[in-house]
Amino acid sequence: MATTTDPRPRPPSEGVLATPVTAPTAAPQAPPAPDPSDHLAVGVQVLRDLLHVEERPDRVRRVLRVWESKVATAVRGRDLNAAREWMRAVTGDPTLPPEHTEAIASAIATLSRPALIDDLLVWLVDHECLADAEGLFAEWGEPVARRMVELMAVDDPPVNRRYAVDVLAMVGRSDTRLLTSYVGDHRWFIVRNVAIALGRSGRLATIPVLRSLMRHEDARVRVEALRGVAAVDADAAVADLAGAFRDPDRRVRQVAISLLRACPSREVVLRLSQLVTSGAVGGLEAERLIEVIGERSDEGVDAALEDIASRRGRGTVSKAARQAAKRELARRAP
C-alpha cells in the first residue's frame, strides 16, 4: 500500500531537541556603483578607491594633490555642487585608512588658503547666494570656521562681518564643536559673534554652551547667549529668560522681556507672575512684565493678574504693579 506524507510540520518528539530555524542573514550590501554617465560621481569614487587601496605614502600624497586640484578648480569655477562632492570624497569618508590621517590633514591645510576662501566668500555675497554654499562649508569645516573668525578681527574684511557669522552658523549646523572651541576667546566681540552663530545653527547641543555664556563678563555676550537659547528651544529658554532678571545689566533684562513677550511657551505666565509676586522684579520692569502677562491668551492669565492685584499689604508687590494688573484685567474684560 502506498503511503502518503503529511505535509503539516510535526512537533519535536519528546526528549528530542528541536533545531531552531533562523532566517538567513543578509550579506552587507556594497554601496551602489555610480552611474557611468555621471562623470563627477565616477571621478569621486575612483579617487576614494585609490585612497582606500593605496599604501605607499608618496602615491597617497600624489592622489591628494589631485584631490586638492579638483576642489580648488571647482571652487574657482563656482561649481558649488562639484566642490562639495570632491570635498566630501575626503572629509566625508570616515572609512579612509587611519595611516593616511596626517597626509589628509596636510592636504586640507594646503587647499584651505585664505585667498581661496575669501575669493569664494566675496563672490557668494556679491551674487546673494551665500546659502547655496552651505553644503560645501559644512564639508570644509574647521578651516572655514577658523577663517571666518580671523575675518572678524581684521580692520578691513573683504565682506561685512555679518556674513562671516552666517557662514559660522552653517558650519555649526554640521558640527557645533567647530564653534564651541572659540567661546573661550579673550576678545568679547569674537565670543559674541560665536554666540550668535550658535543660536542660528538651531542645534540643541548648543544650549549648554549658550547657558555657560550667560555668565560671561561682557553683557553684550550675555545678550546674544540669551537670544540664542530662545531661538534654539523656546520652551527650554523660559527659565533662562526668567533668571536673566537677576542680571545687573539693564540691556540683558530688557532683551529678556522682549523674548518672553514673543515666547510661545505656556510656562511664561507662571514664571512672570512668580517674578512679580516674589519681589524679584520691581519698578517699571514689573509693570512691563504684567503687560506681557495681560497680552497673552494662555489659560490662567486672569487668575495670575487677580493674584497680583490682590497682594495689597504683602510687601512684595508695589502699588504701581497692583494698579497695572487691575488695568490689564479691565482691558481683558469682555
RAMO-V612317 format. One record per residue. RES is the residue in one letter. SS is DSSP state (a for helix, b for strand, c for the rest). PSI is psi as a letter, one per 20 degrees, with the letter a starting at -180 (999 if undefined). Layout:
res:RES ss:SS psi:PSI
res:RES ss:SS psi:PSI
This chain:
res:M ss:c psi:p
res:A ss:c psi:q
res:T ss:c psi:q
res:T ss:c psi:q
res:T ss:c psi:p
res:D ss:c psi:o
res:P ss:c psi:i
res:R ss:c psi:q
res:P ss:c psi:p
res:R ss:c psi:q
res:P ss:c psi:q
res:P ss:c psi:q
res:S ss:c psi:q
res:E ss:c psi:p
res:G ss:c psi:i
res:V ss:c psi:p
res:L ss:c psi:p
res:A ss:c psi:p
res:T ss:c psi:o
res:P ss:c psi:q
res:V ss:c psi:p
res:T ss:c psi:q
res:A ss:c psi:q
res:P ss:c psi:p
res:T ss:c psi:p
res:A ss:c psi:p
res:A ss:c psi:q
res:P ss:c psi:p
res:Q ss:c psi:p
res:A ss:c psi:q
res:P ss:c psi:q
res:P ss:c psi:q
res:A ss:c psi:q
res:P ss:c psi:q
res:D ss:c psi:p
res:P ss:c psi:h
res:S ss:c psi:i
res:D ss:c psi:n
res:H ss:a psi:h
res:L ss:a psi:g
res:A ss:a psi:h
res:V ss:a psi:g
res:G ss:a psi:g
res:V ss:a psi:g
res:Q ss:a psi:h
res:V ss:a psi:g
res:L ss:a psi:g
res:R ss:a psi:g
res:D ss:a psi:g
res:L ss:a psi:g
res:L ss:a psi:h
res:H ss:a psi:h
res:V ss:a psi:h
res:E ss:c psi:p
res:E ss:c psi:h
res:R ss:c psi:p
res:P ss:a psi:g
res:D ss:a psi:h
res:R ss:a psi:h
res:V ss:a psi:g
res:R ss:a psi:h
res:R ss:a psi:g
res:V ss:a psi:g
res:L ss:a psi:h
res:R ss:a psi:h
res:V ss:a psi:g
res:W ss:a psi:g
res:E ss:a psi:g
res:S ss:a psi:g
res:K ss:a psi:g
res:V ss:a psi:g
res:A ss:a psi:g
res:T ss:a psi:g
res:A ss:a psi:h
res:V ss:a psi:g
res:R ss:a psi:h
res:G ss:c psi:j
res:R ss:c psi:k
res:D ss:c psi:n
res:L ss:a psi:h
res:N ss:a psi:g
res:A ss:a psi:g
res:A ss:a psi:g
res:R ss:a psi:g
res:E ss:a psi:g
res:W ss:a psi:h
res:M ss:a psi:g
res:R ss:a psi:h
res:A ss:a psi:h
res:V ss:a psi:g
res:T ss:a psi:h
res:G ss:c psi:j
res:D ss:c psi:n
res:P ss:c psi:i
res:T ss:c psi:j
res:L ss:c psi:q
res:P ss:c psi:p
res:P ss:a psi:h
res:E ss:a psi:i
res:H ss:a psi:i
res:T ss:a psi:g
res:E ss:a psi:g
res:A ss:a psi:h
res:I ss:a psi:g
res:A ss:a psi:g
res:S ss:a psi:g
res:A ss:a psi:g
res:I ss:a psi:g
res:A ss:a psi:g
res:T ss:a psi:g
res:L ss:a psi:h
res:S ss:c psi:l
res:R ss:c psi:p
res:P ss:a psi:h
res:A ss:a psi:h
res:L ss:a psi:g
res:I ss:a psi:g
res:D ss:a psi:g
res:D ss:a psi:g
res:L ss:a psi:g
res:L ss:a psi:g
res:V ss:a psi:g
res:W ss:a psi:g
res:L ss:a psi:g
res:V ss:a psi:g
res:D ss:a psi:h
res:H ss:c psi:j
res:E ss:c psi:l
res:C ss:c psi:k
res:L ss:a psi:h
res:A ss:a psi:h
res:D ss:a psi:i
res:A ss:a psi:j
res:E ss:a psi:g
res:G ss:a psi:g
res:L ss:a psi:g
res:F ss:a psi:h
res:A ss:a psi:h
res:E ss:a psi:h
res:W ss:a psi:g
res:G ss:c psi:c
res:E ss:a psi:g
res:P ss:a psi:h
res:V ss:a psi:g
res:A ss:a psi:g
res:R ss:a psi:g
res:R ss:a psi:h
res:M ss:a psi:h
res:V ss:a psi:h
res:E ss:a psi:g
res:L ss:a psi:h
res:M ss:a psi:h
res:A ss:a psi:i
res:V ss:c psi:q
res:D ss:c psi:h
res:D ss:c psi:m
res:P ss:c psi:q
res:P ss:c psi:h
res:V ss:c psi:r
res:N ss:c psi:q
res:R ss:a psi:h
res:R ss:a psi:h
res:Y ss:a psi:h
res:A ss:a psi:h
res:V ss:a psi:g
res:D ss:a psi:g
res:V ss:a psi:g
res:L ss:a psi:g
res:A ss:a psi:h
res:M ss:a psi:g
res:V ss:a psi:h
res:G ss:a psi:h
res:R ss:a psi:h
res:S ss:a psi:h
res:D ss:c psi:o
res:T ss:c psi:h
res:R ss:a psi:h
res:L ss:a psi:i
res:L ss:a psi:h
res:T ss:a psi:i
res:S ss:c psi:i
res:Y ss:c psi:j
res:V ss:c psi:i
res:G ss:c psi:j
res:D ss:c psi:q
res:H ss:c psi:i
res:R ss:c psi:o
res:W ss:a psi:h
res:F ss:a psi:h
res:I ss:a psi:g
res:V ss:a psi:h
res:R ss:a psi:g
res:N ss:a psi:h
res:V ss:a psi:h
res:A ss:a psi:g
res:I ss:a psi:g
res:A ss:a psi:h
res:L ss:a psi:g
res:G ss:a psi:h
res:R ss:a psi:h
res:S ss:a psi:h
res:G ss:c psi:j
res:R ss:c psi:p
res:L ss:a psi:h
res:A ss:a psi:i
res:T ss:a psi:i
res:I ss:a psi:g
res:P ss:a psi:h
res:V ss:a psi:g
res:L ss:a psi:h
res:R ss:a psi:h
res:S ss:a psi:h
res:L ss:a psi:i
res:M ss:c psi:i
res:R ss:c psi:j
res:H ss:c psi:q
res:E ss:c psi:h
res:D ss:c psi:p
res:A ss:a psi:h
res:R ss:a psi:h
res:V ss:a psi:g
res:R ss:a psi:h
res:V ss:a psi:g
res:E ss:a psi:h
res:A ss:a psi:g
res:L ss:a psi:g
res:R ss:a psi:h
res:G ss:a psi:g
res:V ss:a psi:g
res:A ss:a psi:h
res:A ss:a psi:h
res:V ss:a psi:g
res:D ss:c psi:n
res:A ss:a psi:g
res:D ss:a psi:g
res:A ss:a psi:h
res:A ss:a psi:i
res:V ss:a psi:g
res:A ss:a psi:h
res:D ss:a psi:g
res:L ss:a psi:h
res:A ss:a psi:g
res:G ss:a psi:h
res:A ss:a psi:i
res:F ss:a psi:i
res:R ss:a psi:i
res:D ss:c psi:p
res:P ss:c psi:i
res:D ss:c psi:p
res:R ss:a psi:h
res:R ss:a psi:h
res:V ss:a psi:g
res:R ss:a psi:h
res:Q ss:a psi:g
res:V ss:a psi:h
res:A ss:a psi:g
res:I ss:a psi:g
res:S ss:a psi:g
res:L ss:a psi:h
res:L ss:a psi:h
res:R ss:a psi:h
res:A ss:a psi:i
res:C ss:c psi:p
res:P ss:c psi:i
res:S ss:c psi:q
res:R ss:c psi:i
res:E ss:a psi:i
res:V ss:a psi:g
res:V ss:a psi:g
res:L ss:a psi:g
res:R ss:a psi:g
res:L ss:a psi:h
res:S ss:a psi:h
res:Q ss:a psi:g
res:L ss:a psi:g
res:V ss:a psi:g
res:T ss:a psi:h
res:S ss:c psi:i
res:G ss:c psi:j
res:A ss:c psi:h
res:V ss:c psi:p
res:G ss:c psi:a
res:G ss:a psi:b
res:L ss:a psi:h
res:E ss:a psi:h
res:A ss:a psi:g
res:E ss:a psi:h
res:R ss:a psi:h
res:L ss:a psi:h
res:I ss:a psi:h
res:E ss:a psi:g
res:V ss:a psi:g
res:I ss:a psi:g
res:G ss:a psi:h
res:E ss:a psi:i
res:R ss:c psi:q
res:S ss:c psi:j
res:D ss:c psi:q
res:E ss:c psi:p
res:G ss:c psi:j
res:V ss:a psi:g
res:D ss:a psi:h
res:A ss:a psi:h
res:A ss:a psi:g
res:L ss:a psi:g
res:E ss:a psi:h
res:D ss:a psi:g
res:I ss:a psi:g
res:A ss:a psi:h
res:S ss:c psi:j
res:R ss:c psi:k
res:R ss:c psi:p
res:G ss:c psi:j
res:R ss:c psi:i
res:G ss:c psi:i
res:T ss:c psi:i
res:V ss:c psi:p
res:S ss:c psi:r
res:K ss:a psi:g
res:A ss:a psi:h
res:A ss:a psi:g
res:R ss:a psi:g
res:Q ss:a psi:h
res:A ss:a psi:h
res:A ss:a psi:h
res:K ss:a psi:h
res:R ss:a psi:g
res:E ss:a psi:h
res:L ss:a psi:g
res:A ss:a psi:h
res:R ss:a psi:h
res:R ss:a psi:i
res:A ss:c psi:p
res:P ss:c psi:999
